[in-house]
Amino acid sequence: MTEDGFRKLALALPGAEERAHMNHPDFRVGGKIFATLGYPGRGWAMVKLTPSEQLLFSTAEPDVFVPIKGTWGSRGATNVRLDMAKVAPVRRALEAAWRATAPKRLTTDAPQQTNRRKPRS
C-alpha cells in the first residue's frame, strides 16, 4: 500500500478531513485524530484503535500492524507498515479507528464494517 492509498481510504470515511500535526498529515473526524501518515517515518502510518482491536490486528498481521511503544500504544495507537499492507485489512483498521473517534451522529448513520467480498454463487 502507498501513502496515497492510505490517504484515499482515510478520506473516504464520512466526515473525514486531512490536517497536519507534528509535521505530518493526520486524518480527523469531528476535529479528533483517528489516523496519521509518516509516523514514525516515511512508509508508516498510525491508526488509533482500542487496545482489544490493536491485539486482533497485530496478532492477525504482525508484519503490518505494530503496537506503538509506551502509553499511546497501551491505549491502542498502532503503526501500520505500508509496504507490507494490503487494502482490505487497512480499510478495516481505518474504519475501526474512525468509528471509535467519530461523533455518535455519524456512526449511527454509517454502515457497520462489512466484508466487501462478493458472496459465492
N, C-alpha and C positions, 0 to 999 in steps of 0.2 A: 504494500500500500504506500502511496505517496502522501506527502503533506497536503497537496491539493485535494486528494481523495478524502482524507480525514476531514479537511475543511468543508468539503461539499456535503459529507454525511452529517456533520455537526449543524451546518446551516440549514439543512433540510428539515430539522425538527421545528415544531411550531413555536414561534416567538423567539427563536434563537438569533443572536446577533454576535458579530465579531467586534472585539475591542482589543486593547493591549494592556498588559500587566507585567511588571518586572522585565521589560524589554522583550517580551514575546507575545504572540497572539493568544487571546483567550476567547472562549465562547460562553455566552451568558444567556440566561433566561430570567426574566423578571429582575434584571440587574445583578444576578448572582452567577458566579462562575460554576460551570459544570464540566469543562474540559479546557485544556490548553495545548498549544503546539510549541515545540522547541525546548521542552524541559525534560531532562537536564541538558539537552543539546540537540543539534540537528539530527533529524531522523527519529526523534522521540516525540511522544505526546503524553498527556495525562488525562485520565478520566476520574471523576470524583464519585466513587462507588460507596456503597455501605460496606462495612467490614465483611459481612456474610457474602455479598456479591463479589467482593475482591477475592475471597477464598475460592469461590466457584470458578471465576475466570482464570485466576493464577494457577489453580490445580489443573484445569482443563487444558490450558495452553501456557505452560511456564516459560517458554521461549518468547512469548509475545507480551503477556501481562505480568508485570513485576511490581510487587508492593513497594512503595516508596519507604525509605528508612525513616525512623523517628515518629513523632506524634502524628504528623499528617498521614503517614502510611498506616498507622494503627487505627486511624479514623476512616480508612478506605481509599485514600489517594493512591492511584495505581498508574504506573508508567506503562506505555504501550510502545513496543519496539516495532516501528512502522515497516521496516524492511522484511520482517518475518510475518506480518499480519495479513490476514485475509479479510475481505469486506464484511462478510456476514457476522463474525464474532465482534468486530469493531463496531458495527452498526448496533448490535445488541448491547454492547457496553455503553455506547453513547446514549442509547435510549434509556438505559437504566440510570445513568448519571443525570440525564435530563429530567426524568420522572422524579428522582429524589430531590431535585433542585427547583423545578418549575412551580409556579403558584398553582394552587388547587384548581382554580378555574380553568387552567389549561390542561391539567392532567385528567380531569373528569371528562373532557370532550375528546381527548386523544385516544386512539385505539390502543389496546394493550399490546405488548410485544407479541409478535406472531412469527411463526416460521414462514418465511417468504417463499419457500419451495412450493411448486405446484403439486397438488395431490396426484398420486399414481392412478392411472386408469385401469 
